[in-house]
Amino acid sequence: MYANSAQTENAIARWLTSSSRAPAVAHEAWQGRRPAMLRTGKPYDAVRMPLALVHAAAGSSAPNVVAGVLAEALDGPVICHPGVWYYALVPPGTCETWQAAEAVVRGPGAWLGVPGPDRTEPTPVTPYWAVPVEQAGKLCTAEAVAELLRVGRARLEGAAL
């Protein structure tokens, strides 16, 4: 179930901004339909996944197809920065144990452009949720993200899966 009640949306917004000393600034950005620059490392780390690997893993670059594959494979929130990266939100501390060479993890002290919780429609330029946040605290597992990237790399290299 995607966020649809005001109470759930407020809880998600509080969770997303929990690393900020000035959450009102994030809310102001979201009201202006802009991403908020938020620190990673407290409520979540973020795996920065190359567009080419994600599209290869999904077998498509169509936003709805990619979103469906990401939702099924990762079962957690994913941000799309169109034309550049996808960011899977993973548990804090993932940056300390991450081993997959295909992507890097943004942990404590890093910044991430986070779209408002309601930004779920694909756009050509502005970040949006390819897989929306369903509930505060629900994250992708690092293992699922690493496997998705492994599949993408294998497909790009033409290797058998």
Backbone as JSON Lines, residues from 0, in Angstrom:
{"i":0,"aa":"M","n":[0.84,-1.17,0.0],"ca":[0.0,0.0,0.0],"c":[0.89,1.24,0.0]}
{"i":1,"aa":"Y","n":[0.71,2.11,-0.96],"ca":[1.47,3.34,-1.03],"c":[0.84,4.38,-0.12]}
{"i":2,"aa":"A","n":[1.68,5.34,0.27],"ca":[1.22,6.39,1.17],"c":[0.03,7.1,0.56]}
{"i":3,"aa":"N","n":[-1.09,7.1,1.27],"ca":[-2.27,7.8,0.75],"c":[-2.99,8.59,1.83]}
{"i":4,"aa":"S","n":[-2.75,8.3,3.07],"ca":[-3.42,9.07,4.12],"c":[-2.51,10.21,4.56]}
{"i":5,"aa":"A","n":[-3.1,11.29,5.01],"ca":[-2.33,12.44,5.47],"c":[-1.42,12.05,6.62]}
{"i":6,"aa":"Q","n":[-1.9,11.18,7.5],"ca":[-1.1,10.75,8.65],"c":[0.14,9.98,8.19]}
{"i":7,"aa":"T","n":[-0.03,9.08,7.23],"ca":[1.1,8.31,6.71],"c":[2.07,9.23,5.98]}
{"i":8,"aa":"E","n":[1.54,10.13,5.16],"ca":[2.4,11.07,4.44],"c":[3.2,11.94,5.4]}
{"i":9,"aa":"N","n":[2.58,12.39,6.48],"ca":[3.3,13.19,7.48],"c":[4.39,12.39,8.16]}
{"i":10,"aa":"A","n":[4.11,11.13,8.47],"ca":[5.11,10.27,9.11],"c":[6.3,10.04,8.17]}
{"i":11,"aa":"I","n":[6.01,9.83,6.89],"ca":[7.08,9.64,5.91],"c":[7.91,10.91,5.78]}
{"i":12,"aa":"A","n":[7.26,12.06,5.69],"ca":[7.98,13.33,5.57],"c":[8.86,13.56,6.8]}
{"i":13,"aa":"R","n":[8.35,13.27,7.99],"ca":[9.15,13.43,9.22],"c":[10.37,12.51,9.19]}
{"i":14,"aa":"W","n":[10.15,11.27,8.75],"ca":[11.25,10.31,8.68],"c":[12.29,10.75,7.66]}
{"i":15,"aa":"L","n":[11.86,11.15,6.47],"ca":[12.8,11.56,5.43],"c":[13.65,12.74,5.87]}
{"i":16,"aa":"T","n":[13.07,13.65,6.64],"ca":[13.77,14.86,7.06],"c":[14.4,14.74,8.45]}
{"i":17,"aa":"S","n":[14.38,13.56,9.04],"ca":[14.85,13.41,10.42],"c":[16.33,13.7,10.6]}
{"i":18,"aa":"S","n":[17.1,13.73,9.52],"ca":[18.52,14.06,9.64],"c":[18.77,15.56,9.52]}
{"i":19,"aa":"S","n":[17.72,16.32,9.26],"ca":[17.86,17.77,9.04],"c":[17.65,18.56,10.32]}
{"i":20,"aa":"R","n":[18.49,19.59,10.47],"ca":[18.3,20.51,11.59],"c":[17.2,21.52,11.28]}
{"i":21,"aa":"A","n":[16.83,21.61,9.99],"ca":[15.8,22.57,9.57],"c":[14.83,21.89,8.6]}
{"i":22,"aa":"P","n":[13.99,20.98,9.12],"ca":[13.07,20.28,8.23],"c":[12.13,21.21,7.48]}
{"i":23,"aa":"A","n":[11.87,22.4,8.0],"ca":[10.99,23.34,7.31],"c":[11.57,23.74,5.96]}
{"i":24,"aa":"V","n":[12.9,23.77,5.85],"ca":[13.54,24.1,4.58],"c":[13.24,23.0,3.54]}
{"i":25,"aa":"A","n":[13.27,21.75,3.97],"ca":[12.93,20.65,3.08],"c":[11.48,20.75,2.64]}
{"i":26,"aa":"H","n":[10.6,21.02,3.57],"ca":[9.17,21.13,3.23],"c":[8.92,22.28,2.27]}
{"i":27,"aa":"E","n":[9.67,23.36,2.45],"ca":[9.53,24.5,1.53],"c":[9.98,24.11,0.12]}
{"i":28,"aa":"A","n":[11.07,23.38,0.03],"ca":[11.53,22.9,-1.29],"c":[10.47,22.01,-1.92]}
{"i":29,"aa":"W","n":[9.92,21.1,-1.13],"ca":[8.9,20.18,-1.66],"c":[7.66,20.94,-2.12]}
{"i":30,"aa":"Q","n":[7.26,21.96,-1.37],"ca":[6.1,22.75,-1.79],"c":[6.36,23.44,-3.11]}
{"i":31,"aa":"G","n":[7.62,23.79,-3.37],"ca":[8.0,24.39,-4.64],"c":[8.31,23.36,-5.72]}
{"i":32,"aa":"R","n":[8.0,22.09,-5.43],"ca":[8.2,20.97,-6.36],"c":[9.68,20.74,-6.68]}
{"i":33,"aa":"R","n":[10.54,21.11,-5.72],"ca":[11.99,20.89,-5.86],"c":[12.42,19.81,-4.88]}
{"i":34,"aa":"P","n":[13.53,19.12,-5.18],"ca":[14.05,18.17,-4.2],"c":[14.66,18.9,-3.02]}
{"i":35,"aa":"A","n":[14.61,18.29,-1.87],"ca":[15.26,18.83,-0.67],"c":[16.63,18.19,-0.54]}
{"i":36,"aa":"M","n":[17.62,18.97,-0.21],"ca":[18.95,18.42,0.03],"c":[19.01,17.96,1.48]}
{"i":37,"aa":"L","n":[19.08,16.64,1.65],"ca":[19.06,16.04,2.98],"c":[20.3,15.18,3.2]}
{"i":38,"aa":"R","n":[20.74,15.12,4.43],"ca":[21.9,14.3,4.78],"c":[21.49,12.82,4.87]}
{"i":39,"aa":"T","n":[22.39,12.0,4.42],"ca":[22.22,10.56,4.59],"c":[22.97,10.14,5.84]}
{"i":40,"aa":"G","n":[22.78,8.9,6.23],"ca":[23.55,8.35,7.34],"c":[22.79,8.16,8.63]}
{"i":41,"aa":"K","n":[21.75,8.93,8.88],"ca":[21.0,8.74,10.13],"c":[19.78,7.85,9.88]}
{"i":42,"aa":"P","n":[18.8,8.33,9.12],"ca":[17.64,7.46,8.91],"c":[17.88,6.42,7.81]}
{"i":43,"aa":"Y","n":[18.83,6.71,6.91],"ca":[19.1,5.82,5.78],"c":[20.42,6.21,5.14]}
{"i":44,"aa":"D","n":[21.05,5.24,4.49],"ca":[22.13,5.48,3.56],"c":[21.5,5.38,2.18]}
{"i":45,"aa":"A","n":[22.23,5.75,1.14],"ca":[21.69,5.68,-0.21],"c":[22.73,5.07,-1.15]}
{"i":46,"aa":"V","n":[22.36,4.0,-1.84],"ca":[23.24,3.39,-2.84],"c":[23.01,4.11,-4.16]}
{"i":47,"aa":"R","n":[24.05,4.74,-4.68],"ca":[23.97,5.45,-5.97],"c":[24.23,4.44,-7.09]}
{"i":48,"aa":"M","n":[23.16,4.12,-7.81],"ca":[23.21,3.07,-8.83],"c":[23.26,3.69,-10.22]}
{"i":49,"aa":"P","n":[24.22,3.31,-11.05],"ca":[24.29,3.84,-12.4],"c":[23.04,3.5,-13.21]}
{"i":50,"aa":"L","n":[22.57,4.48,-13.95],"ca":[21.39,4.33,-14.79],"c":[21.52,3.11,-15.72]}
{"i":51,"aa":"A","n":[22.67,2.97,-16.37],"ca":[22.86,1.88,-17.33],"c":[22.7,0.51,-16.67]}
{"i":52,"aa":"L","n":[23.21,0.34,-15.46],"ca":[23.08,-0.95,-14.78],"c":[21.64,-1.24,-14.38]}
{"i":53,"aa":"V","n":[20.95,-0.21,-13.9],"ca":[19.55,-0.4,-13.51],"c":[18.7,-0.73,-14.73]}
{"i":54,"aa":"H","n":[18.9,-0.01,-15.82],"ca":[18.13,-0.28,-17.03],"c":[18.45,-1.65,-17.6]}
{"i":55,"aa":"A","n":[19.71,-2.06,-17.53],"ca":[20.07,-3.41,-18.0],"c":[19.41,-4.47,-17.13]}
{"i":56,"aa":"A","n":[19.42,-4.28,-15.83],"ca":[18.78,-5.24,-14.93],"c":[17.29,-5.33,-15.19]}
{"i":57,"aa":"A","n":[16.68,-4.18,-15.51],"ca":[15.24,-4.15,-15.76],"c":[14.89,-4.6,-17.17]}
{"i":58,"aa":"G","n":[15.89,-4.62,-18.05],"ca":[15.64,-4.99,-19.43],"c":[14.88,-3.91,-20.18]}
{"i":59,"aa":"S","n":[14.9,-2.68,-19.67],"ca":[14.13,-1.58,-20.26],"c":[14.58,-0.27,-19.65]}
{"i":60,"aa":"S","n":[14.32,0.81,-20.39],"ca":[14.53,2.14,-19.83],"c":[13.19,2.86,-19.63]}
{"i":61,"aa":"A","n":[12.09,2.17,-19.95],"ca":[10.76,2.75,-19.75],"c":[10.5,2.92,-18.25]}
{"i":62,"aa":"P","n":[10.19,4.14,-17.81],"ca":[10.04,4.38,-16.37],"c":[9.08,3.42,-15.66]}
{"i":63,"aa":"N","n":[7.96,3.08,-16.28],"ca":[7.01,2.19,-15.59],"c":[7.55,0.77,-15.48]}
{"i":64,"aa":"V","n":[8.29,0.32,-16.48],"ca":[8.89,-1.03,-16.43],"c":[9.98,-1.06,-15.37]}
{"i":65,"aa":"V","n":[10.86,-0.05,-15.4],"ca":[11.94,0.02,-14.42],"c":[11.37,0.08,-13.01]}
{"i":66,"aa":"A","n":[10.37,0.9,-12.81],"ca":[9.75,1.02,-11.48],"c":[9.19,-0.32,-11.01]}
{"i":67,"aa":"G","n":[8.56,-1.06,-11.9],"ca":[8.01,-2.37,-11.53],"c":[9.09,-3.35,-11.12]}
{"i":68,"aa":"V","n":[10.18,-3.38,-11.89],"ca":[11.29,-4.28,-11.56],"c":[11.93,-3.88,-10.24]}
{"i":69,"aa":"L","n":[12.17,-2.58,-10.06],"ca":[12.77,-2.12,-8.8],"c":[11.89,-2.43,-7.6]}
{"i":70,"aa":"A","n":[10.59,-2.21,-7.74],"ca":[9.66,-2.48,-6.63],"c":[9.69,-3.95,-6.26]}
{"i":71,"aa":"E","n":[9.72,-4.82,-7.26],"ca":[9.72,-6.26,-6.98],"c":[11.07,-6.73,-6.44]}
{"i":72,"aa":"A","n":[12.15,-6.27,-7.05],"ca":[13.48,-6.76,-6.68],"c":[13.99,-6.16,-5.36]}
{"i":73,"aa":"L","n":[13.66,-4.9,-5.11],"ca":[14.23,-4.22,-3.94],"c":[13.26,-4.04,-2.79]}
{"i":74,"aa":"D","n":[11.97,-4.0,-3.08],"ca":[10.94,-3.89,-2.04],"c":[11.23,-2.76,-1.05]}
{"i":75,"aa":"G","n":[11.67,-1.63,-1.59],"ca":[11.94,-0.47,-0.76],"c":[12.04,0.76,-1.63]}
{"i":76,"aa":"P","n":[12.19,1.94,-1.03],"ca":[12.15,3.19,-1.78],"c":[13.38,3.42,-2.66]}
{"i":77,"aa":"V","n":[13.11,3.93,-3.87],"ca":[14.17,4.24,-4.82],"c":[13.86,5.58,-5.47]}
{"i":78,"aa":"I","n":[14.86,6.45,-5.48],"ca":[14.75,7.76,-6.12],"c":[15.39,7.67,-7.5]}
{"i":79,"aa":"C","n":[14.76,8.29,-8.49],"ca":[15.36,8.41,-9.81],"c":[15.76,9.86,-10.03]}
{"i":80,"aa":"H","n":[17.04,10.06,-10.34],"ca":[17.52,11.35,-10.82],"c":[17.65,11.15,-12.32]}
{"i":81,"aa":"P","n":[16.64,11.55,-13.1],"ca":[16.55,11.21,-14.52],"c":[17.83,11.48,-15.31]}
{"i":82,"aa":"G","n":[18.17,10.49,-16.13],"ca":[19.32,10.6,-17.0],"c":[20.66,10.41,-16.31]}
{"i":83,"aa":"V","n":[20.67,10.17,-15.0],"ca":[21.94,10.09,-14.28],"c":[22.04,8.86,-13.37]}
{"i":84,"aa":"W","n":[21.26,8.85,-12.28],"ca":[21.38,7.83,-11.24],"c":[20.02,7.41,-10.71]}
{"i":85,"aa":"Y","n":[20.05,6.26,-10.06],"ca":[18.97,5.83,-9.17],"c":[19.62,5.72,-7.8]}
{"i":86,"aa":"Y","n":[18.85,6.0,-6.76],"ca":[19.34,5.88,-5.39],"c":[18.39,4.97,-4.62]}
{"i":87,"aa":"A","n":[18.9,3.85,-4.16],"ca":[18.13,2.94,-3.31],"c":[18.41,3.32,-1.86]}
{"i":88,"aa":"L","n":[17.36,3.57,-1.09],"ca":[17.53,3.87,0.33],"c":[17.71,2.55,1.09]}
{"i":89,"aa":"V","n":[18.81,2.47,1.81],"ca":[19.2,1.26,2.53],"c":[19.46,1.61,4.0]}
{"i":90,"aa":"P","n":[19.59,0.6,4.86],"ca":[19.8,0.89,6.28],"c":[21.07,1.7,6.55]}
{"i":91,"aa":"P","n":[21.01,2.56,7.57],"ca":[22.21,3.3,7.96],"c":[23.31,2.32,8.32]}
{"i":92,"aa":"G","n":[24.54,2.67,7.98],"ca":[25.67,1.79,8.25],"c":[26.04,0.92,7.06]}
{"i":93,"aa":"T","n":[25.2,0.9,6.02],"ca":[25.49,0.1,4.83],"c":[26.82,0.54,4.21]}
{"i":94,"aa":"C","n":[27.13,1.83,4.3],"ca":[28.37,2.32,3.7],"c":[29.61,1.66,4.32]}
{"i":95,"aa":"E","n":[29.49,1.17,5.54],"ca":[30.62,0.54,6.22],"c":[30.85,-0.9,5.78]}
{"i":96,"aa":"T","n":[29.83,-1.54,5.23],"ca":[29.96,-2.95,4.87],"c":[29.78,-3.21,3.38]}
{"i":97,"aa":"W","n":[29.47,-2.18,2.6],"ca":[29.19,-2.34,1.16],"c":[30.4,-2.92,0.44]}
{"i":98,"aa":"Q","n":[30.16,-3.93,-0.41],"ca":[31.24,-4.6,-1.1],"c":[31.11,-4.59,-2.62]}
{"i":99,"aa":"A","n":[29.96,-4.21,-3.16],"ca":[29.74,-4.27,-4.6],"c":[30.45,-3.11,-5.3]}
{"i":100,"aa":"A","n":[31.31,-3.43,-6.27],"ca":[32.08,-2.41,-6.98],"c":[31.23,-1.59,-7.94]}
{"i":101,"aa":"E","n":[30.04,-2.06,-8.26],"ca":[29.21,-1.39,-9.27],"c":[28.6,-0.07,-8.79]}
{"i":102,"aa":"A","n":[28.62,0.18,-7.51],"ca":[27.97,1.38,-6.98],"c":[28.64,1.8,-5.68]}
{"i":103,"aa":"V","n":[28.41,3.04,-5.31],"ca":[28.91,3.55,-4.04],"c":[27.74,3.88,-3.14]}
{"i":104,"aa":"V","n":[28.03,3.93,-1.86],"ca":[26.99,4.22,-0.87],"c":[27.28,5.58,-0.25]}
{"i":105,"aa":"R","n":[26.23,6.38,-0.18],"ca":[26.33,7.67,0.51],"c":[25.85,7.45,1.94]}
{"i":106,"aa":"G","n":[26.77,7.68,2.87],"ca":[26.45,7.48,4.27],"c":[26.54,8.77,5.04]}
{"i":107,"aa":"P","n":[26.98,8.7,6.31],"ca":[27.02,9.89,7.16],"c":[27.76,11.05,6.52]}
{"i":108,"aa":"G","n":[27.13,12.21,6.56],"ca":[27.75,13.42,6.06],"c":[27.52,13.7,4.58]}
{"i":109,"aa":"A","n":[26.99,12.74,3.84],"ca":[26.72,12.96,2.42],"c":[25.35,13.64,2.26]}
{"i":110,"aa":"W","n":[25.13,14.2,1.1],"ca":[23.88,14.89,0.81],"c":[23.19,14.18,-0.35]}
{"i":111,"aa":"L","n":[21.87,14.22,-0.33],"ca":[21.07,13.57,-1.36],"c":[19.88,14.46,-1.7]}
{"i":112,"aa":"G","n":[19.62,14.65,-2.98],"ca":[18.44,15.38,-3.42],"c":[17.23,14.47,-3.3]}
{"i":113,"aa":"V","n":[16.37,14.75,-2.34],"ca":[15.21,13.89,-2.03],"c":[13.93,14.57,-2.49]}
{"i":114,"aa":"P","n":[13.2,13.92,-3.41],"ca":[11.94,14.52,-3.84],"c":[10.9,14.44,-2.73]}
{"i":115,"aa":"G","n":[9.89,15.3,-2.82],"ca":[8.78,15.22,-1.88],"c":[8.13,13.85,-1.96]}
{"i":116,"aa":"P","n":[7.55,13.39,-0.87],"ca":[6.95,12.06,-0.84],"c":[5.88,11.84,-1.92]}
{"i":117,"aa":"D","n":[5.29,12.93,-2.41],"ca":[4.24,12.8,-3.42],"c":[4.76,12.85,-4.85]}
{"i":118,"aa":"R","n":[6.06,13.01,-5.04],"ca":[6.65,13.12,-6.39],"c":[6.9,11.72,-6.96]}
{"i":119,"aa":"T","n":[5.86,11.1,-7.46],"ca":[5.96,9.72,-7.94],"c":[5.79,9.58,-9.44]}
{"i":120,"aa":"E","n":[5.5,10.67,-10.13],"ca":[5.35,10.62,-11.58],"c":[6.7,10.91,-12.23]}
{"i":121,"aa":"P","n":[7.11,10.09,-13.21],"ca":[8.39,10.34,-13.89],"c":[8.43,11.74,-14.52]}
{"i":122,"aa":"T","n":[9.59,12.35,-14.43],"ca":[9.83,13.65,-15.03],"c":[11.12,13.55,-15.85]}
{"i":123,"aa":"P","n":[11.31,14.43,-16.83],"ca":[12.54,14.35,-17.62],"c":[13.78,14.89,-16.91]}
{"i":124,"aa":"V","n":[13.59,15.72,-15.88],"ca":[14.74,16.38,-15.25],"c":[14.74,16.28,-13.73]}
{"i":125,"aa":"T","n":[13.61,16.48,-13.09],"ca":[13.52,16.57,-11.64],"c":[13.46,15.19,-10.98]}
{"i":126,"aa":"P","n":[14.2,15.0,-9.88],"ca":[14.13,13.72,-9.18],"c":[12.7,13.36,-8.76]}
{"i":127,"aa":"Y","n":[12.41,12.07,-8.79],"ca":[11.11,11.56,-8.38],"c":[11.32,10.18,-7.78]}
{"i":128,"aa":"W","n":[10.28,9.69,-7.12],"ca":[10.34,8.35,-6.51],"c":[9.97,7.32,-7.58]}
{"i":129,"aa":"A","n":[10.95,6.55,-8.04],"ca":[10.67,5.44,-8.95],"c":[9.87,4.38,-8.18]}
{"i":130,"aa":"V","n":[10.26,4.19,-6.93],"ca":[9.51,3.33,-6.01],"c":[9.24,4.19,-4.77]}
{"i":131,"aa":"P","n":[7.99,4.59,-4.56],"ca":[7.68,5.49,-3.44],"c":[7.92,4.85,-2.07]}
{"i":132,"aa":"V","n":[8.09,5.72,-1.1],"ca":[8.21,5.28,0.29],"c":[6.82,4.81,0.73]}
{"i":133,"aa":"E","n":[6.71,3.58,1.16],"ca":[5.42,3.05,1.61],"c":[5.15,3.36,3.07]}
{"i":134,"aa":"Q","n":[6.21,3.32,3.87],"ca":[6.07,3.61,5.3],"c":[7.41,4.07,5.82]}
{"i":135,"aa":"A","n":[7.38,4.92,6.84],"ca":[8.6,5.42,7.44],"c":[9.45,4.26,7.94]}
{"i":136,"aa":"G","n":[10.72,4.28,7.58],"ca":[11.65,3.26,8.06],"c":[11.78,2.04,7.18]}
{"i":137,"aa":"K","n":[10.9,1.84,6.2],"ca":[11.0,0.68,5.33],"c":[12.05,0.96,4.26]}
{"i":138,"aa":"L","n":[13.07,0.1,4.19],"ca":[14.21,0.31,3.32],"c":[14.5,-0.9,2.44]}
{"i":139,"aa":"C","n":[15.29,-0.68,1.41],"ca":[15.79,-1.78,0.58],"c":[16.89,-2.49,1.37]}
{"i":140,"aa":"T","n":[17.1,-3.77,1.11],"ca":[18.23,-4.44,1.73],"c":[19.46,-4.26,0.83]}
{"i":141,"aa":"A","n":[20.62,-4.16,1.45],"ca":[21.86,-4.01,0.7],"c":[22.08,-5.22,-0.21]}
{"i":142,"aa":"E","n":[21.7,-6.4,0.26],"ca":[21.88,-7.62,-0.53],"c":[21.05,-7.59,-1.81]}
{"i":143,"aa":"A","n":[19.81,-7.12,-1.71],"ca":[18.95,-7.05,-2.9],"c":[19.49,-6.03,-3.89]}
{"i":144,"aa":"V","n":[20.0,-4.91,-3.39],"ca":[20.56,-3.88,-4.28],"c":[21.8,-4.43,-4.98]}
{"i":145,"aa":"A","n":[22.68,-5.09,-4.24],"ca":[23.9,-5.66,-4.84],"c":[23.54,-6.7,-5.9]}
{"i":146,"aa":"E","n":[22.52,-7.51,-5.65],"ca":[22.11,-8.52,-6.63],"c":[21.54,-7.86,-7.89]}
{"i":147,"aa":"L","n":[20.73,-6.83,-7.73],"ca":[20.2,-6.11,-8.89],"c":[21.35,-5.56,-9.74]}
{"i":148,"aa":"L","n":[22.34,-4.98,-9.1],"ca":[23.48,-4.43,-9.82],"c":[24.31,-5.53,-10.49]}
{"i":149,"aa":"R","n":[24.43,-6.68,-9.84],"ca":[25.14,-7.8,-10.43],"c":[24.44,-8.27,-11.7]}
{"i":150,"aa":"V","n":[23.12,-8.36,-11.64],"ca":[22.33,-8.76,-12.82],"c":[22.52,-7.73,-13.94]}
{"i":151,"aa":"G","n":[22.45,-6.46,-13.61],"ca":[22.65,-5.41,-14.61],"c":[24.01,-5.5,-15.25]}
{"i":152,"aa":"R","n":[25.05,-5.67,-14.44],"ca":[26.43,-5.8,-14.96],"c":[26.53,-7.02,-15.88]}
{"i":153,"aa":"A","n":[25.98,-8.15,-15.46],"ca":[26.05,-9.37,-16.27],"c":[25.35,-9.16,-17.61]}
{"i":154,"aa":"R","n":[24.21,-8.5,-17.59],"ca":[23.48,-8.26,-18.84],"c":[24.24,-7.3,-19.75]}
{"i":155,"aa":"L","n":[24.85,-6.28,-19.17],"ca":[25.63,-5.35,-19.99],"c":[26.83,-6.04,-20.62]}
{"i":156,"aa":"E","n":[27.41,-6.97,-19.87],"ca":[28.6,-7.67,-20.37],"c":[28.23,-8.9,-21.19]}
{"i":157,"aa":"G","n":[26.94,-9.21,-21.31],"ca":[26.5,-10.34,-22.11],"c":[26.75,-11.69,-21.47]}
{"i":158,"aa":"A","n":[26.96,-11.7,-20.17],"ca":[27.24,-12.94,-19.46],"c":[25.95,-13.68,-19.15]}
{"i":159,"aa":"A","n":[26.08,-14.96,-18.97],"ca":[24.93,-15.76,-18.57],"c":[24.62,-15.46,-17.1]}
{"i":160,"aa":"L","n":[23.33,-15.4,-16.81],"ca":[22.91,-15.15,-15.44],"c":[22.79,-16.48,-14.73]}
